[in-house]
Amino acid sequence: MATKVHMEALSPTMEEGQLVRWLKQEGDAVSEGDILAEIETDKATMELVARGAGVLRNITLKEGGTAKVGDVIAVIAKPGEDVVSASAGAAAERKVAAASATGAAAASAGSAVATAPAPPAAPRVPAVSAAAGAPAAAKATDGDGRVKASPLAKRLASEAGIALSSVAGSGPGGRIVKADIEAAAKAAPAAQAPAVRAPAVAAVRVEGPDSEVIPHSQIRKTIAKRLATSIGPIPTFYLTIDVDMTRLVAAREQVNRRLEATGGGKASINDFILKAVAIALSRHPEVNASWGDAAITRYHRVHVGVAVAIEDGLITPVVRDADRKGIAEIAAEVRELAGRAREKKLKPEEYTGATFSVSNLGMFGIDEFTAIINPPEAGILAVGQVTDRVVAVNGQPVVRPRMRMTMSCDHRVIDGATGAKFLQTLRDYLEEPVMMLA
């Protein structure tokens, strides 16, 4: 009996997935448990596993395309087995979804026509191929008209400022690959030479499209959805403290000397902050909590989420039981989690279940900022850079390393005094780090 290959829910919050690449092709023999494809979810790139054995047939989702959870994207059947019924079922599902989307689009278009006149048509600018003076080749596109390109080619094109629509693909089916972008980048100086020789006072016309439409990644879609459910509905207030980091900076130097002597990796300022936050949360369980429709949940274990910037946005790996771990252990775990987060290789259990989060932009030279709460958590700490500032000590001006931190609080769970007491405890640990290293 044929086995339908569904787009599976590969993360707890996944609603649709984007197919990065097929690892098996039509006609390939498949055993149950084989990895069929790589799927980009709302958090990471995961592997889609075969749920049956036979031959992979009737692939309906191409690389770069998206499908909702539950959609059929291929069929696994025995050689010669009739797969018409399975394929027909998949096609019917897609037709129903397409008809629904078309109806909604038509209704929206009708409303727009009734309220506003159509804008005048703009003159079209011809696309320029990678080779100067050569006519643009036909581009391979996916089902929704987007130019087909590998993820690496897209990134290289973005970094080089090259529009994918101006590049002819040499990959399978006209897909744009790394070599095509490199060739376009080399050809660009020659194509732009006439503009360089033009008089400085003359207007230079740039050939090619005026803009580029970049489709949302699954991660970016999820970020947008979750932030919309946070900043609006959640009554948020902010508390900021200024911390003297003199002793912590010195303690970090001592710890790193010991780690270096034993062959271990260095600990960052952020690793110390994570440890201090975790201990402070264990002393203030009313902050280590979340809001529910019927009750507030206070957590007896401390799981700290660490915001990590990745190419497509932001993800928050979780250091579990952080209050029970040493600085060196936290440092090693954060490095490992952050590395796999950037490679989109995190497992769902590694980025879910945080009870509080920390976002640090100090390494980018940011002094102070506010962060958006990650529901259902009740708070998030925004950390700025450590910088030398002149402060008064015993009535005399001195230079000290200082750091500002701002906590965003869900007022349904955390009151002003509650948040203030938590930050007082946190500051005590940071200004007297021996307290948390004991």
N, C-alpha and C positions, 0 to 999 in steps of 0.2 A: 504494500500500500504506500502511495506517495506521501511524503512528509513535507508540509509547508514550512518554509523558512520565514519566520516572523521577525519584524523589528522588535527586539526584546527590551524590556525596561532594565537597562544595565546600571542604573543608579536610582536611588530612592525617589528622586524628584524629576526624573526624566519623562518628558512628554513626547519628544520626537528625537530622532537621531540622524546624523549625517554620515553617509558611507564614505570613509576615507579611501579605502581600497579593498578590492576582493583579493584574498589570498588563494582562493580556489576559483577556477574559471569554468565556464559551461563545458560539460563533457568530462570533467575531472572526477575520478573515483573519490568518494567521501566515506569515511568511517565515523560512527557516532563518537562525538567528543573532539573531532578535528576542528581546528580554527578555520572558519570560513572567511571572515572579513574583519577589518578594523572599523569600529564605529565611534564617532565623536559624540559623546553625550553632553549634557549640560555642565559637566565637571571635568571629564578626562576622556582619553581615547581608550576604549575597552575592546575586548575580543568577543566576537560573535561565534558561538560554538554550535556545531551540527547536532541536532536532536534525533537524527536518523542516519541510516547508511544507504548507500547506493551511488547514483551519479547526479551531480549538480546540473540542473536544467532550468530553463525559463527564468533567467535572471531579469528582473523587471526594474531594479534600481541601479542606476549607473553610478560610477564613482563621482563624488561631489554632490549627489542628489540627497534629498532628505525624505524621511518617511515617518509617520506617526507610529507610536508604540502600538503593536498589534497588527500593523499592515504586513501583508505577505510580499516578500521581496525576491523570492526564488522558490524552487521546488527541488526536493531530493527524491529520486525515484530509481527503481531498478532499470537496467538496460532494456530498452524496448517497451517499458511499461507506459500505458496511456496516462498522460498527465493533463488531458484536456479539462477534466472537471476541476482539478486543483487550480489550473491556470485561469479557467473561466471564473472561479470564485474570487480569485485575486483581482481579475479585471473588473468584475462587478463592484467590488469594494471601492476600487479607484474611481469608477464612473460615478458612484453615488457621492463620493467626496468631492469630485470635480464639479458635479452638477450643483451641489450645495454652495461651493465657493463661487461658481459662475453666477448663480442667482443673487448671492449677496453682493457681488461686484456690480451686477446690473442695477440692482436697487440703489446702490451707492452712487453709480454714475448718473442715474436718472435724477436723483436728488441734486447732484452737483449742477446738471444742465439747467434745472429749474431755477437755481438761485444765482448762477453767475454765467456770463458769456464766455465762450471758449477763447483762449488767448490766441493772438496771431501766430501763425506758423513761423518758426525761425529757420533761416537758411541752414542747410546741413553742411558740415565741414567734412571733406573727404578724409578717410583714415590714411595714415602714412605707414607703409610697411617697414620692417626692420632694416631692409636694405635701401639706401637712399635712392630715390628715383624709381624704384620698382613698384609695380601695382600691388595693392594689398591682396593677399590670398584669402580665400574663403575660410572663415573661422568655424571650428567645431564648437557647438554649444550643447548644453544639456537641455532637459525638457522645458525649463522655464526661460530659455534664451540666454543664460549666462555663458560666458566664454569658459571652455574647459581648460583647466590648468592644474598641475600638481601643487600640493601645499607649499613645497619648497620654491617652486617657480613663482607662486603668488607672493611669498615673502620677499624674494629677491627683486621682483618687479616693484614692490612697494618701496623697498629701500633705495632702489635706483631711480624712482620717479617715472617708471615706464608704465604706460597704460596697456593692459593686457589686450584690449581691443585693437591695438596697433601691431601686434606680434602674430606672425604665422606659426602655428604649431607643427612640429615634426614628429610628435609622438603618435601612439596608436589612435586612429580616428581623428587626427588633427589636434590632439591634446598638446598644450604648451608645456614644455619641460625645461629643466634647468639650462640646457645648452641653448635653447631659443632665447632666453632672457640674456644670457651672456653675449650672444651674437648681437642682439639688439643694443646692448649697452656699448659694445665696441663700435657699432655703426653710428651711434648717436652723434659723436663729435663731428663726423664727416657731414651728416645731414644738417647740422646746425652751423656749418662753416659760413655760408652766405650771410647769415644773420650777424655773425661776429664782424664781418667786413662792412656792414652798413654804417652810415654816419651815426654818431652818438645821439644826435638830436632827432633822428627818424624813429617813428614808431615801429617796433619789431612785432610782426605777426607770428604767433606760435601756431604751427600746424598741429592738428590732432584735436581730440575732444577737450572741452572746457572742464570737464569733471569726470569722476569715476565713481560708479556705484559699487560699494563693497557689501556683499550679502552678510547678514548677521550670522555669526558663529553660534553654535548651541550654547556656549558659555555666556556670550554677550546677551542672548535672549533671556537666559535665566537670571543674570545680574539685573537686567532691566525690570523683570517681573518681581523679583524679591525686593528690590529697592522701592518699587511702587507700593508694596504692601508694608513697608517699614516707615518711611519718612512721613507719609500722610496719616494713616490710622493710628500710629503709636504716638502718644503725647510724650515728647522728648524734651528734657532739659539738660544743661551742660554745666559741668563743674571743672574748673581749671586750677592746677596747683603748679608751683615752681619748686624744683628740687635742687638742693646742693649735692652735686655728684662727686665732690672731692674724694671722699673715702671710697666710693665705689670704683672710680677710675683707678685708684691705687690698688684696690683689692683685685681688680681684673688683671692688672699687670702681674701681680704675684701669682694668681691662679694660672695665667698663661705660661709663665716661666716654668711652673711645675708640670703643666701639660706638655710643654715642649720637651722637657727633660725625659718624660716617659713616652714620647712619641705620639702623643695625642694631638688632636686638632685644637685650635684656639677657640676660646669662648668670646662672644661679642657682648657689647653692652646690652643688646636686646635679650640675650640669654639670661642675664642677671635680672632684667625687668620681668621676664616671664616667670622666673622663680619667685620673685617678690610678689607679683600679682597672685600667683597660685597660693602662696602661704596666706596672704591677706584675705583671699576668698575663703580659705578654710576657717578663718577666724570670723568672717562675716557671711554666714550662709544665706542671709537675707538678700545679698547681692548675687550670690551664686544660685540664681533662680530664674524661672520663666513664668509668663502669664498664660493662663488657659481660660476658656470660657466659663468653667465651673470653679476653678481653684488655681492658686499659685503653687507651683512645684519648686521645692527647695532641694537641691542636689547634695548628696552626702559625699560625692566624689568630685574632684576638680579636674575638668578637661578644658584646657585652654586652646582656643583657635588662634593660629598665627597667620595673618594676612600675607599672602605671597603674590607679587605681581607677575603675571605670565603674559605671553604674547597677545592672547585674546581677551584679557581682562584681569580678573582677580579670583583667587581661590584661597580657602582657609583650611589648611591641614591642621590636625588636632594632636596636641601633645597630651596624652591621657595620664591622669594621676600625676600631674606636673608638680604638685606640692610634695610628693613623696620621692622625687628624683633630684639628684645632685646637678650642679651646674654643668659639669662635663657631659653627663648623660643627656641633659636637655639640649646642649649645643650640638652633640652628634646627631640626635634625633631630628632636630630642626634642619640641619644641613641635608640629611638624607631625604626628609619629606619634601623640602623645598626643591631639591634637585629633581625628584620624580614628578613634582607638581608641574615644573616647567616643561617636562617631557610628556605631560598628560598621561602619566602611568600610575596615578594614585588609585587605590582601591576605595570603594564607597565607604567602608568603615574607617578609612583614614582621613576623610574630610567631612564626616557627619558626627553629630553628638556632642559638639562643644557646648560648654555651659557659660562661657564668657570668651570674648575675643580681644586681641591686641593688634593694632595697626601702627606700624612704625615707618614714618617718612623722613626720619632724621638723616638717613644716608643720602637723601636727595637735597639736603640743605634747608628743609622746612623747619621753621622754628615752632609753629603752633598751628593746629587745624582741628576740625571736628570730624568724626567718623559716623557713618550711618549704622545703626544697630542691625545685627543679623538675626532676624526672628528665628526661633522663639526666645533667644537670649534676652536678658533684661539690660545688658550694658555692653559697651565696647570702649576700650581705652585707646586714644590717639596720642602717639608719642612723637615729640619733636626732637631736633638735634641737640647734642650737648655742645654748648658754646661758652667761651670765656666771657664773663660780664663783670662789670664793676658793681659791687654790692657793699653795703655798710656792715661791718663786723665790729662790735664794741665801739660804735661811733666813728670808726675809721674806714676809709674806702680801700677795699681790697679786690683783687681779681680772683674769681672762682669759676669753675666749670658748673654751669647751670643747665637745667632741662625743664621744659614745660610739658605737662601732660593734661589732656582734657578727656573726661569721661562723659560719654553720652548715656543718659539714664532713661529707662522706661518708667515714667512716673506712676504707672499702674502698679509697679512692683517696688520701685525704689523711691523713697522720699528724699527730700533735700538733705536732712540731717543724716540719714542712713548712708547716702553716697559720700557725704563729707567725712564721716567716721571711717569709712573704708579707705578713702584717699589719705587720711591721716596715718592710718596703719601702714599703707603702702609707702608713704614718704619715710616713715620711721625705718623701714627695712632698707630702703635705698640709701638713706643718709648714714645708716649704721649697718652695713652689709654683714658684719660679723654675726649679727642676730640671726640672719637666715642661713649662714654657713655653719652655725653651731650644730 
